[in-house]
Amino acid sequence: MSYAIAGGSAAAPAITIEIDDITAGIAIRERAGFTFIASDSRFRLLDGSRFRRLQQIEAAARRMIAAHLPGRRARF
């Protein structure tokens, strides 16, 4: 995951969240953590969710990516 901080400051109110070269959305800094705003439809279930740490956003976004991967077929 990569973070791109708007304005180049660690105190910036918005941080771009990228997962595996996909721009998932932005994290808006709030008093008690972050609110995630999705920019890609694969992450729409997370849109508006609140997280205490950026790492929690990463974990949730990676689960969304895994949910969209084609399922494996059993071989007989």
Buried (B, 14 or more C-beta within 10 A) or exposed (E): BEEEBEEEEEEEBBBBBBBEEBBBBBBBBEEEBBBBBBBBEBBEEBEEBEBEEBEBBBEBBBEBBEEEEEEEEEEE
